[in-house]
Amino acid sequence: MVKTQFFCLVGNEGERIEKKRTISSFDGICVLPPYPRIMETDVPVSVKGKTFELFETTFVDKYHDSCTSLALQIALNLNVDTIYSWL
């Protein structure tokens, strides 16, 4: 079973990925909030080909640019059965 990691790029999250991971071996998918975005989003050049923008967030009226909203919308789009939280 192949597990795909999704990285929600909100604000300066792109910079954090560059600092914490070897970007040349990056094998995840980056997801941007829907346009128009409240915050400017930094997308590292090396992941632009692996970056996608959500069309919309369908389950909230506020906080469309939060990492949690993006993560839950990705799960909804993928029709997942179970969502786990580390909190």
PDB file of N, CA, C and O in Angstrom, chain B, residues numbered from 101:
ATOM      1  N   MET B 101       0.845  -1.179   0.000  1.00  0.00           N
ATOM      2  CA  MET B 101       0.000   0.000   0.000  1.00  0.00           C
ATOM      3  C   MET B 101       0.890   1.241   0.000  1.00  0.00           C
ATOM      4  O   MET B 101       1.759   1.399   0.858  1.00  0.00           O
ATOM      5  N   VAL B 102       0.663   2.097  -0.952  1.00  0.00           N
ATOM      6  CA  VAL B 102       1.434   3.329  -1.047  1.00  0.00           C
ATOM      7  C   VAL B 102       0.719   4.409  -0.244  1.00  0.00           C
ATOM      8  O   VAL B 102      -0.485   4.614  -0.395  1.00  0.00           O
ATOM      9  N   LYS B 103       1.461   5.086   0.595  1.00  0.00           N
ATOM     10  CA  LYS B 103       0.893   6.174   1.390  1.00  0.00           C
ATOM     11  C   LYS B 103       1.397   7.492   0.828  1.00  0.00           C
ATOM     12  O   LYS B 103       2.604   7.709   0.723  1.00  0.00           O
ATOM     13  N   THR B 104       0.489   8.353   0.476  1.00  0.00           N
ATOM     14  CA  THR B 104       0.843   9.664  -0.049  1.00  0.00           C
ATOM     15  C   THR B 104       0.731  10.683   1.066  1.00  0.00           C
ATOM     16  O   THR B 104      -0.274  10.731   1.775  1.00  0.00           O
ATOM     17  N   GLN B 105       1.766  11.498   1.221  1.00  0.00           N
ATOM     18  CA  GLN B 105       1.716  12.575   2.211  1.00  0.00           C
ATOM     19  C   GLN B 105       1.261  13.854   1.528  1.00  0.00           C
ATOM     20  O   GLN B 105       1.723  14.200   0.441  1.00  0.00           O
ATOM     21  N   PHE B 106       0.347  14.544   2.190  1.00  0.00           N
ATOM     22  CA  PHE B 106      -0.125  15.828   1.699  1.00  0.00           C
ATOM     23  C   PHE B 106       0.391  16.909   2.636  1.00  0.00           C
ATOM     24  O   PHE B 106       0.300  16.782   3.857  1.00  0.00           O
ATOM     25  N   PHE B 107       0.930  17.965   2.060  1.00  0.00           N
ATOM     26  CA  PHE B 107       1.439  19.095   2.829  1.00  0.00           C
ATOM     27  C   PHE B 107       0.586  20.308   2.500  1.00  0.00           C
ATOM     28  O   PHE B 107       0.496  20.712   1.341  1.00  0.00           O
ATOM     29  N   CYS B 108      -0.036  20.887   3.511  1.00  0.00           N
ATOM     30  CA  CYS B 108      -0.874  22.069   3.333  1.00  0.00           C
ATOM     31  C   CYS B 108       0.020  23.301   3.375  1.00  0.00           C
ATOM     32  O   CYS B 108       0.644  23.594   4.395  1.00  0.00           O
ATOM     33  N   LEU B 109       0.075  24.018   2.262  1.00  0.00           N
ATOM     34  CA  LEU B 109       0.929  25.202   2.183  1.00  0.00           C
ATOM     35  C   LEU B 109       0.099  26.451   2.444  1.00  0.00           C
ATOM     36  O   LEU B 109      -0.617  26.937   1.569  1.00  0.00           O
ATOM     37  N   VAL B 110       0.209  26.950   3.644  1.00  0.00           N
ATOM     38  CA  VAL B 110      -0.474  28.173   4.052  1.00  0.00           C
ATOM     39  C   VAL B 110       0.592  29.110   4.593  1.00  0.00           C
ATOM     40  O   VAL B 110       1.397  28.712   5.434  1.00  0.00           O
ATOM     41  N   GLY B 111       0.607  30.340   4.125  1.00  0.00           N
ATOM     42  CA  GLY B 111       1.596  31.300   4.624  1.00  0.00           C
ATOM     43  C   GLY B 111       3.009  30.850   4.322  1.00  0.00           C
ATOM     44  O   GLY B 111       3.359  30.651   3.158  1.00  0.00           O
ATOM     45  N   ASN B 112       3.829  30.685   5.352  1.00  0.00           N
ATOM     46  CA  ASN B 112       5.242  30.337   5.154  1.00  0.00           C
ATOM     47  C   ASN B 112       5.529  28.844   5.342  1.00  0.00           C
ATOM     48  O   ASN B 112       6.673  28.474   5.606  1.00  0.00           O
ATOM     49  N   GLU B 113       4.533  27.993   5.214  1.00  0.00           N
ATOM     50  CA  GLU B 113       4.746  26.547   5.363  1.00  0.00           C
ATOM     51  C   GLU B 113       5.747  26.026   4.335  1.00  0.00           C
ATOM     52  O   GLU B 113       6.478  25.075   4.613  1.00  0.00           O
ATOM     53  N   GLY B 114       5.790  26.632   3.161  1.00  0.00           N
ATOM     54  CA  GLY B 114       6.752  26.222   2.145  1.00  0.00           C
ATOM     55  C   GLY B 114       8.182  26.385   2.621  1.00  0.00           C
ATOM     56  O   GLY B 114       9.033  25.536   2.358  1.00  0.00           O
ATOM     57  N   GLU B 115       8.443  27.473   3.318  1.00  0.00           N
ATOM     58  CA  GLU B 115       9.779  27.694   3.883  1.00  0.00           C
ATOM     59  C   GLU B 115      10.108  26.617   4.913  1.00  0.00           C
ATOM     60  O   GLU B 115      11.241  26.140   4.971  1.00  0.00           O
ATOM     61  N   ARG B 116       9.142  26.239   5.709  1.00  0.00           N
ATOM     62  CA  ARG B 116       9.369  25.203   6.727  1.00  0.00           C
ATOM     63  C   ARG B 116       9.703  23.862   6.082  1.00  0.00           C
ATOM     64  O   ARG B 116      10.557  23.130   6.582  1.00  0.00           O
ATOM     65  N   ILE B 117       9.042  23.537   4.983  1.00  0.00           N
ATOM     66  CA  ILE B 117       9.342  22.289   4.281  1.00  0.00           C
ATOM     67  C   ILE B 117      10.779  22.315   3.778  1.00  0.00           C
ATOM     68  O   ILE B 117      11.504  21.327   3.898  1.00  0.00           O
ATOM     69  N   GLU B 118      11.186  23.447   3.216  1.00  0.00           N
ATOM     70  CA  GLU B 118      12.555  23.554   2.705  1.00  0.00           C
ATOM     71  C   GLU B 118      13.581  23.362   3.816  1.00  0.00           C
ATOM     72  O   GLU B 118      14.620  22.740   3.596  1.00  0.00           O
ATOM     73  N   LYS B 119      13.305  23.882   4.994  1.00  0.00           N
ATOM     74  CA  LYS B 119      14.252  23.797   6.106  1.00  0.00           C
ATOM     75  C   LYS B 119      14.296  22.403   6.736  1.00  0.00           C
ATOM     76  O   LYS B 119      15.362  21.958   7.162  1.00  0.00           O
ATOM     77  N   LYS B 120      13.166  21.715   6.801  1.00  0.00           N
ATOM     78  CA  LYS B 120      13.098  20.446   7.538  1.00  0.00           C
ATOM     79  C   LYS B 120      13.311  19.214   6.668  1.00  0.00           C
ATOM     80  O   LYS B 120      13.669  18.159   7.192  1.00  0.00           O
ATOM     81  N   ARG B 121      13.109  19.309   5.395  1.00  0.00           N
ATOM     82  CA  ARG B 121      13.208  18.143   4.516  1.00  0.00           C
ATOM     83  C   ARG B 121      14.275  18.389   3.458  1.00  0.00           C
ATOM     84  O   ARG B 121      14.591  19.529   3.118  1.00  0.00           O
ATOM     85  N   THR B 122      14.810  17.309   2.956  1.00  0.00           N
ATOM     86  CA  THR B 122      15.684  17.416   1.798  1.00  0.00           C
ATOM     87  C   THR B 122      14.760  17.574   0.604  1.00  0.00           C
ATOM     88  O   THR B 122      14.171  16.604   0.128  1.00  0.00           O
ATOM     89  N   ILE B 123      14.641  18.788   0.133  1.00  0.00           N
ATOM     90  CA  ILE B 123      13.640  19.121  -0.872  1.00  0.00           C
ATOM     91  C   ILE B 123      13.859  18.352  -2.178  1.00  0.00           C
ATOM     92  O   ILE B 123      12.904  18.112  -2.917  1.00  0.00           O
ATOM     93  N   SER B 124      15.091  17.969  -2.467  1.00  0.00           N
ATOM     94  CA  SER B 124      15.350  17.226  -3.703  1.00  0.00           C
ATOM     95  C   SER B 124      14.713  15.835  -3.670  1.00  0.00           C
ATOM     96  O   SER B 124      14.428  15.265  -4.724  1.00  0.00           O
ATOM     97  N   SER B 125      14.488  15.287  -2.484  1.00  0.00           N
ATOM     98  CA  SER B 125      13.857  13.970  -2.374  1.00  0.00           C
ATOM     99  C   SER B 125      12.393  14.076  -1.944  1.00  0.00           C
ATOM    100  O   SER B 125      11.805  13.089  -1.502  1.00  0.00           O
ATOM    101  N   PHE B 126      11.817  15.238  -2.068  1.00  0.00           N
ATOM    102  CA  PHE B 126      10.426  15.468  -1.676  1.00  0.00           C
ATOM    103  C   PHE B 126       9.506  14.588  -2.518  1.00  0.00           C
ATOM    104  O   PHE B 126       9.558  14.634  -3.747  1.00  0.00           O
ATOM    105  N   ASP B 127       8.675  13.797  -1.874  1.00  0.00           N
ATOM    106  CA  ASP B 127       7.786  12.907  -2.615  1.00  0.00           C
ATOM    107  C   ASP B 127       6.319  13.079  -2.230  1.00  0.00           C
ATOM    108  O   ASP B 127       5.497  12.203  -2.498  1.00  0.00           O
ATOM    109  N   GLY B 128       5.997  14.190  -1.613  1.00  0.00           N
ATOM    110  CA  GLY B 128       4.625  14.450  -1.212  1.00  0.00           C
ATOM    111  C   GLY B 128       3.888  15.302  -2.227  1.00  0.00           C
ATOM    112  O   GLY B 128       4.411  15.612  -3.298  1.00  0.00           O
ATOM    113  N   ILE B 129       2.677  15.672  -1.879  1.00  0.00           N
ATOM    114  CA  ILE B 129       1.853  16.561  -2.688  1.00  0.00           C
ATOM    115  C   ILE B 129       1.539  17.780  -1.843  1.00  0.00           C
ATOM    116  O   ILE B 129       1.085  17.655  -0.706  1.00  0.00           O
ATOM    117  N   CYS B 130       1.780  18.949  -2.395  1.00  0.00           N
ATOM    118  CA  CYS B 130       1.480  20.200  -1.689  1.00  0.00           C
ATOM    119  C   CYS B 130       0.114  20.706  -2.133  1.00  0.00           C
ATOM    120  O   CYS B 130      -0.237  20.630  -3.311  1.00  0.00           O
ATOM    121  N   VAL B 131      -0.645  21.219  -1.186  1.00  0.00           N
ATOM    122  CA  VAL B 131      -1.990  21.706  -1.473  1.00  0.00           C
ATOM    123  C   VAL B 131      -2.113  23.136  -0.970  1.00  0.00           C
ATOM    124  O   VAL B 131      -1.762  23.448   0.168  1.00  0.00           O
ATOM    125  N   LEU B 132      -2.620  23.999  -1.849  1.00  0.00           N
ATOM    126  CA  LEU B 132      -2.842  25.409  -1.521  1.00  0.00           C
ATOM    127  C   LEU B 132      -4.311  25.637  -1.206  1.00  0.00           C
ATOM    128  O   LEU B 132      -5.176  24.910  -1.692  1.00  0.00           O
ATOM    129  N   PRO B 133      -4.594  26.654  -0.387  1.00  0.00           N
ATOM    130  CA  PRO B 133      -5.995  27.014  -0.145  1.00  0.00           C
ATOM    131  C   PRO B 133      -6.633  27.530  -1.432  1.00  0.00           C
ATOM    132  O   PRO B 133      -5.922  27.915  -2.361  1.00  0.00           O
ATOM    133  N   PRO B 134      -7.958  27.542  -1.498  1.00  0.00           N
ATOM    134  CA  PRO B 134      -8.631  28.073  -2.679  1.00  0.00           C
ATOM    135  C   PRO B 134      -8.325  29.559  -2.865  1.00  0.00           C
ATOM    136  O   PRO B 134      -8.052  30.275  -1.902  1.00  0.00           O
ATOM    137  N   TYR B 135      -8.375  30.004  -4.104  1.00  0.00           N
ATOM    138  CA  TYR B 135      -8.194  31.419  -4.427  1.00  0.00           C
ATOM    139  C   TYR B 135      -9.544  32.099  -4.282  1.00  0.00           C
ATOM    140  O   TYR B 135     -10.555  31.481  -4.616  1.00  0.00           O
ATOM    141  N   PRO B 136      -9.621  33.327  -3.806  1.00  0.00           N
ATOM    142  CA  PRO B 136      -8.528  34.182  -3.322  1.00  0.00           C
ATOM    143  C   PRO B 136      -8.093  33.770  -1.916  1.00  0.00           C
ATOM    144  O   PRO B 136      -8.916  33.425  -1.069  1.00  0.00           O
ATOM    145  N   ARG B 137      -6.791  33.814  -1.693  1.00  0.00           N
ATOM    146  CA  ARG B 137      -6.225  33.443  -0.402  1.00  0.00           C
ATOM    147  C   ARG B 137      -6.053  34.679   0.470  1.00  0.00           C
ATOM    148  O   ARG B 137      -5.706  35.753  -0.022  1.00  0.00           O
ATOM    149  N   ILE B 138      -6.297  34.519   1.768  1.00  0.00           N
ATOM    150  CA  ILE B 138      -6.143  35.623   2.711  1.00  0.00           C
ATOM    151  C   ILE B 138      -4.671  35.947   2.896  1.00  0.00           C
ATOM    152  O   ILE B 138      -4.278  37.114   2.911  1.00  0.00           O
ATOM    153  N   MET B 139      -3.855  34.898   3.039  1.00  0.00           N
ATOM    154  CA  MET B 139      -2.417  35.090   3.237  1.00  0.00           C
ATOM    155  C   MET B 139      -1.677  34.741   1.957  1.00  0.00           C
ATOM    156  O   MET B 139      -2.078  33.837   1.223  1.00  0.00           O
ATOM    157  N   GLU B 140      -0.600  35.459   1.695  1.00  0.00           N
ATOM    158  CA  GLU B 140       0.264  35.085   0.585  1.00  0.00           C
ATOM    159  C   GLU B 140       0.917  33.752   0.934  1.00  0.00           C
ATOM    160  O   GLU B 140       1.310  33.534   2.080  1.00  0.00           O
ATOM    161  N   THR B 141       1.033  32.871  -0.037  1.00  0.00           N
ATOM    162  CA  THR B 141       1.583  31.543   0.213  1.00  0.00           C
ATOM    163  C   THR B 141       2.898  31.375  -0.520  1.00  0.00           C
ATOM    164  O   THR B 141       2.991  31.637  -1.719  1.00  0.00           O
ATOM    165  N   ASP B 142       3.917  30.936   0.209  1.00  0.00           N
ATOM    166  CA  ASP B 142       5.231  30.681  -0.362  1.00  0.00           C
ATOM    167  C   ASP B 142       5.278  29.249  -0.884  1.00  0.00           C
ATOM    168  O   ASP B 142       5.100  28.298  -0.122  1.00  0.00           O
ATOM    169  N   VAL B 143       5.519  29.099  -2.191  1.00  0.00           N
ATOM    170  CA  VAL B 143       5.644  27.772  -2.790  1.00  0.00           C
ATOM    171  C   VAL B 143       7.077  27.617  -3.282  1.00  0.00           C
ATOM    172  O   VAL B 143       7.488  28.324  -4.202  1.00  0.00           O
ATOM    173  N   PRO B 144       7.844  26.706  -2.687  1.00  0.00           N
ATOM    174  CA  PRO B 144       9.217  26.493  -3.145  1.00  0.00           C
ATOM    175  C   PRO B 144       9.240  26.084  -4.619  1.00  0.00           C
ATOM    176  O   PRO B 144       8.406  25.293  -5.060  1.00  0.00           O
ATOM    177  N   VAL B 145      10.182  26.615  -5.368  1.00  0.00           N
ATOM    178  CA  VAL B 145      10.295  26.326  -6.795  1.00  0.00           C
ATOM    179  C   VAL B 145      10.373  24.824  -7.043  1.00  0.00           C
ATOM    180  O   VAL B 145       9.791  24.322  -8.004  1.00  0.00           O
ATOM    181  N   SER B 146      11.081  24.117  -6.192  1.00  0.00           N
ATOM    182  CA  SER B 146      11.299  22.683  -6.398  1.00  0.00           C
ATOM    183  C   SER B 146      10.043  21.826  -6.220  1.00  0.00           C
ATOM    184  O   SER B 146      10.059  20.650  -6.586  1.00  0.00           O
ATOM    185  N   VAL B 147       8.962  22.375  -5.672  1.00  0.00           N
ATOM    186  CA  VAL B 147       7.728  21.586  -5.502  1.00  0.00           C
ATOM    187  C   VAL B 147       6.569  22.126  -6.332  1.00  0.00           C
ATOM    188  O   VAL B 147       5.441  21.651  -6.197  1.00  0.00           O
ATOM    189  N   LYS B 148       6.830  23.113  -7.191  1.00  0.00           N
ATOM    190  CA  LYS B 148       5.734  23.694  -7.976  1.00  0.00           C
ATOM    191  C   LYS B 148       5.023  22.661  -8.836  1.00  0.00           C
ATOM    192  O   LYS B 148       3.809  22.744  -9.027  1.00  0.00           O
ATOM    193  N   GLY B 149       5.762  21.689  -9.356  1.00  0.00           N
ATOM    194  CA  GLY B 149       5.150  20.644 -10.171  1.00  0.00           C
ATOM    195  C   GLY B 149       4.354  19.634  -9.362  1.00  0.00           C
ATOM    196  O   GLY B 149       3.643  18.806  -9.930  1.00  0.00           O
ATOM    197  N   LYS B 150       4.467  19.694  -8.049  1.00  0.00           N
ATOM    198  CA  LYS B 150       3.756  18.774  -7.152  1.00  0.00           C
ATOM    199  C   LYS B 150       2.778  19.542  -6.266  1.00  0.00           C
ATOM    200  O   LYS B 150       2.409  19.077  -5.188  1.00  0.00           O
ATOM    201  N   THR B 151       2.365  20.718  -6.728  1.00  0.00           N
ATOM    202  CA  THR B 151       1.509  21.593  -5.932  1.00  0.00           C
ATOM    203  C   THR B 151       0.175  21.793  -6.636  1.00  0.00           C
ATOM    204  O   THR B 151       0.125  22.048  -7.840  1.00  0.00           O
ATOM    205  N   PHE B 152      -0.900  21.676  -5.872  1.00  0.00           N
ATOM    206  CA  PHE B 152      -2.239  21.825  -6.409  1.00  0.00           C
ATOM    207  C   PHE B 152      -3.040  22.775  -5.525  1.00  0.00           C
ATOM    208  O   PHE B 152      -2.781  22.895  -4.327  1.00  0.00           O
ATOM    209  N   GLU B 153      -4.002  23.438  -6.124  1.00  0.00           N
ATOM    210  CA  GLU B 153      -4.864  24.368  -5.392  1.00  0.00           C
ATOM    211  C   GLU B 153      -6.243  23.738  -5.235  1.00  0.00           C
ATOM    212  O   GLU B 153      -6.815  23.225  -6.196  1.00  0.00           O
ATOM    213  N   LEU B 154      -6.766  23.783  -4.019  1.00  0.00           N
ATOM    214  CA  LEU B 154      -8.140  23.322  -3.811  1.00  0.00           C
ATOM    215  C   LEU B 154      -9.093  24.267  -4.528  1.00  0.00           C
ATOM    216  O   LEU B 154      -8.878  25.479  -4.550  1.00  0.00           O
ATOM    217  N   PHE B 155     -10.132  23.714  -5.105  1.00  0.00           N
ATOM    218  CA  PHE B 155     -11.127  24.531  -5.786  1.00  0.00           C
ATOM    219  C   PHE B 155     -11.976  25.305  -4.780  1.00  0.00           C
ATOM    220  O   PHE B 155     -12.307  26.471  -4.998  1.00  0.00           O
ATOM    221  N   GLU B 156     -12.325  24.639  -3.671  1.00  0.00           N
ATOM    222  CA  GLU B 156     -13.138  25.272  -2.638  1.00  0.00           C
ATOM    223  C   GLU B 156     -13.056  24.469  -1.349  1.00  0.00           C
ATOM    224  O   GLU B 156     -12.630  23.314  -1.343  1.00  0.00           O
ATOM    225  N   THR B 157     -13.469  25.099  -0.264  1.00  0.00           N
ATOM    226  CA  THR B 157     -13.701  24.373   0.983  1.00  0.00           C
ATOM    227  C   THR B 157     -15.205  24.392   1.194  1.00  0.00           C
ATOM    228  O   THR B 157     -15.825  25.454   1.243  1.00  0.00           O
ATOM    229  N   THR B 158     -15.779  23.214   1.318  1.00  0.00           N
ATOM    230  CA  THR B 158     -17.236  23.098   1.271  1.00  0.00           C
ATOM    231  C   THR B 158     -17.912  22.959   2.621  1.00  0.00           C
ATOM    232  O   THR B 158     -19.141  22.971   2.691  1.00  0.00           O
ATOM    233  N   PHE B 159     -17.152  22.828   3.690  1.00  0.00           N
ATOM    234  CA  PHE B 159     -17.780  22.489   4.967  1.00  0.00           C
ATOM    235  C   PHE B 159     -17.654  23.585   6.021  1.00  0.00           C
ATOM    236  O   PHE B 159     -18.157  23.420   7.132  1.00  0.00           O
ATOM    237  N   VAL B 160     -16.995  24.702   5.703  1.00  0.00           N
ATOM    238  CA  VAL B 160     -16.840  25.794   6.670  1.00  0.00           C
ATOM    239  C   VAL B 160     -17.160  27.126   6.013  1.00  0.00           C
ATOM    240  O   VAL B 160     -17.024  27.289   4.801  1.00  0.00           O
ATOM    241  N   ASP B 161     -17.589  28.074   6.837  1.00  0.00           N
ATOM    242  CA  ASP B 161     -17.835  29.430   6.351  1.00  0.00           C
ATOM    243  C   ASP B 161     -16.652  30.345   6.619  1.00  0.00           C
ATOM    244  O   ASP B 161     -16.514  31.391   5.985  1.00  0.00           O
ATOM    245  N   LYS B 162     -15.796  29.952   7.561  1.00  0.00           N
ATOM    246  CA  LYS B 162     -14.632  30.755   7.937  1.00  0.00           C
ATOM    247  C   LYS B 162     -13.390  29.877   7.885  1.00  0.00           C
ATOM    248  O   LYS B 162     -13.476  28.657   7.747  1.00  0.00           O
ATOM    249  N   TYR B 163     -12.257  30.513   7.996  1.00  0.00           N
ATOM    250  CA  TYR B 163     -10.965  29.820   8.116  1.00  0.00           C
ATOM    251  C   TYR B 163     -10.650  28.913   6.921  1.00  0.00           C
ATOM    252  O   TYR B 163     -10.142  27.805   7.095  1.00  0.00           O
ATOM    253  N   HIS B 164     -10.951  29.382   5.726  1.00  0.00           N
ATOM    254  CA  HIS B 164     -10.655  28.619   4.515  1.00  0.00           C
ATOM    255  C   HIS B 164      -9.156  28.416   4.321  1.00  0.00           C
ATOM    256  O   HIS B 164      -8.739  27.480   3.639  1.00  0.00           O
ATOM    257  N   ASP B 165      -8.338  29.298   4.924  1.00  0.00           N
ATOM    258  CA  ASP B 165      -6.883  29.233   4.750  1.00  0.00           C
ATOM    259  C   ASP B 165      -6.173  28.475   5.868  1.00  0.00           C
ATOM    260  O   ASP B 165      -4.943  28.484   5.915  1.00  0.00           O
ATOM    261  N   SER B 166      -6.892  27.830   6.756  1.00  0.00           N
ATOM    262  CA  SER B 166      -6.204  27.125   7.846  1.00  0.00           C
ATOM    263  C   SER B 166      -5.737  25.747   7.375  1.00  0.00           C
ATOM    264  O   SER B 166      -6.359  25.131   6.510  1.00  0.00           O
ATOM    265  N   CYS B 167      -4.649  25.280   7.948  1.00  0.00           N
ATOM    266  CA  CYS B 167      -4.138  23.940   7.613  1.00  0.00           C
ATOM    267  C   CYS B 167      -5.174  22.870   7.926  1.00  0.00           C
ATOM    268  O   CYS B 167      -5.304  21.898   7.183  1.00  0.00           O
ATOM    269  N   THR B 168      -5.910  23.037   9.015  1.00  0.00           N
ATOM    270  CA  THR B 168      -6.925  22.055   9.392  1.00  0.00           C
ATOM    271  C   THR B 168      -8.039  22.000   8.356  1.00  0.00           C
ATOM    272  O   THR B 168      -8.476  20.915   7.973  1.00  0.00           O
ATOM    273  N   SER B 169      -8.501  23.162   7.900  1.00  0.00           N
ATOM    274  CA  SER B 169      -9.546  23.190   6.872  1.00  0.00           C
ATOM    275  C   SER B 169      -9.076  22.516   5.591  1.00  0.00           C
ATOM    276  O   SER B 169      -9.821  21.761   4.968  1.00  0.00           O
ATOM    277  N   LEU B 170      -7.830  22.795   5.202  1.00  0.00           N
ATOM    278  CA  LEU B 170      -7.292  22.169   3.992  1.00  0.00           C
ATOM    279  C   LEU B 170      -7.211  20.655   4.155  1.00  0.00           C
ATOM    280  O   LEU B 170      -7.602  19.907   3.259  1.00  0.00           O
ATOM    281  N   ALA B 171      -6.702  20.207   5.301  1.00  0.00           N
ATOM    282  CA  ALA B 171      -6.550  18.772   5.537  1.00  0.00           C
ATOM    283  C   ALA B 171      -7.905  18.059   5.503  1.00  0.00           C
ATOM    284  O   ALA B 171      -8.035  16.993   4.901  1.00  0.00           O
ATOM    285  N   LEU B 172      -8.900  18.644   6.145  1.00  0.00           N
ATOM    286  CA  LEU B 172     -10.226  18.025   6.152  1.00  0.00           C
ATOM    287  C   LEU B 172     -10.859  18.040   4.765  1.00  0.00           C
ATOM    288  O   LEU B 172     -11.539  17.087   4.385  1.00  0.00           O
ATOM    289  N   GLN B 173     -10.643  19.114   4.007  1.00  0.00           N
ATOM    290  CA  GLN B 173     -11.197  19.174   2.656  1.00  0.00           C
ATOM    291  C   GLN B 173     -10.525  18.148   1.747  1.00  0.00           C
ATOM    292  O   GLN B 173     -11.189  17.536   0.911  1.00  0.00           O
ATOM    293  N   ILE B 174      -9.219  17.955   1.902  1.00  0.00           N
ATOM    294  CA  ILE B 174      -8.525  16.912   1.138  1.00  0.00           C
ATOM    295  C   ILE B 174      -9.149  15.553   1.457  1.00  0.00           C
ATOM    296  O   ILE B 174      -9.419  14.763   0.553  1.00  0.00           O
ATOM    297  N   ALA B 175      -9.375  15.288   2.733  1.00  0.00           N
ATOM    298  CA  ALA B 175      -9.986  14.018   3.145  1.00  0.00           C
ATOM    299  C   ALA B 175     -11.378  13.856   2.536  1.00  0.00           C
ATOM    300  O   ALA B 175     -11.730  12.775   2.064  1.00  0.00           O
ATOM    301  N   LEU B 176     -12.161  14.920   2.546  1.00  0.00           N
ATOM    302  CA  LEU B 176     -13.496  14.864   1.942  1.00  0.00           C
ATOM    303  C   LEU B 176     -13.403  14.598   0.441  1.00  0.00           C
ATOM    304  O   LEU B 176     -14.160  13.792  -0.101  1.00  0.00           O
ATOM    305  N   ASN B 177     -12.469  15.282  -0.227  1.00  0.00           N
ATOM    306  CA  ASN B 177     -12.307  15.101  -1.675  1.00  0.00           C
ATOM    307  C   ASN B 177     -11.883  13.676  -2.029  1.00  0.00           C
ATOM    308  O   ASN B 177     -12.252  13.157  -3.082  1.00  0.00           O
ATOM    309  N   LEU B 178     -11.105  13.046  -1.139  1.00  0.00           N
ATOM    310  CA  LEU B 178     -10.633  11.682  -1.376  1.00  0.00           C
ATOM    311  C   LEU B 178     -11.612  10.622  -0.866  1.00  0.00           C
ATOM    312  O   LEU B 178     -11.354   9.424  -0.991  1.00  0.00           O
ATOM    313  N   ASN B 179     -12.728  11.060  -0.296  1.00  0.00           N
ATOM    314  CA  ASN B 179     -13.753  10.149   0.231  1.00  0.00           C
ATOM    315  C   ASN B 179     -13.187   9.150   1.237  1.00  0.00           C
ATOM    316  O   ASN B 179     -13.487   7.957   1.174  1.00  0.00           O
ATOM    317  N   VAL B 180     -12.375   9.639   2.155  1.00  0.00           N
ATOM    318  CA  VAL B 180     -11.796   8.743   3.160  1.00  0.00           C
ATOM    319  C   VAL B 180     -12.882   8.269   4.129  1.00  0.00           C
ATOM    320  O   VAL B 180     -13.883   8.950   4.351  1.00  0.00           O
ATOM    321  N   ASP B 181     -12.659   7.100   4.688  1.00  0.00           N
ATOM    322  CA  ASP B 181     -13.615   6.530   5.638  1.00  0.00           C
ATOM    323  C   ASP B 181     -13.361   6.991   7.062  1.00  0.00           C
ATOM    324  O   ASP B 181     -14.300   7.177   7.837  1.00  0.00           O
ATOM    325  N   THR B 182     -12.079   7.178   7.412  1.00  0.00           N
ATOM    326  CA  THR B 182     -11.704   7.498   8.783  1.00  0.00           C
ATOM    327  C   THR B 182     -10.652   8.586   8.788  1.00  0.00           C
ATOM    328  O   THR B 182      -9.732   8.581   7.971  1.00  0.00           O
ATOM    329  N   ILE B 183     -10.794   9.518   9.714  1.00  0.00           N
ATOM    330  CA  ILE B 183      -9.792  10.567   9.913  1.00  0.00           C
ATOM    331  C   ILE B 183      -9.256  10.406  11.328  1.00  0.00           C
ATOM    332  O   ILE B 183     -10.023  10.357  12.290  1.00  0.00           O
ATOM    333  N   TYR B 184      -7.948  10.325  11.447  1.00  0.00           N
ATOM    334  CA  TYR B 184      -7.299  10.180  12.749  1.00  0.00           C
ATOM    335  C   TYR B 184      -6.652  11.498  13.141  1.00  0.00           C
ATOM    336  O   TYR B 184      -6.169  12.238  12.284  1.00  0.00           O
ATOM    337  N   SER B 185      -6.644  11.787  14.419  1.00  0.00           N
ATOM    338  CA  SER B 185      -6.005  12.998  14.936  1.00  0.00           C
ATOM    339  C   SER B 185      -5.015  12.614  16.016  1.00  0.00           C
ATOM    340  O   SER B 185      -5.250  11.686  16.789  1.00  0.00           O
ATOM    341  N   TRP B 186      -3.904  13.333  16.063  1.00  0.00           N
ATOM    342  CA  TRP B 186      -2.902  13.088  17.094  1.00  0.00           C
ATOM    343  C   TRP B 186      -3.151  13.928  18.328  1.00  0.00           C
ATOM    344  O   TRP B 186      -2.383  13.848  19.286  1.00  0.00           O
ATOM    345  N   LEU B 187      -4.171  14.708  18.333  1.00  0.00           N
ATOM    346  CA  LEU B 187      -4.437  15.580  19.475  1.00  0.00           C
ATOM    347  C   LEU B 187      -5.194  14.865  20.555  1.00  0.00           C
ATOM    348  O   LEU B 187      -5.500  15.458  21.590  1.00  0.00           O
TER     349      LEU B 187
END
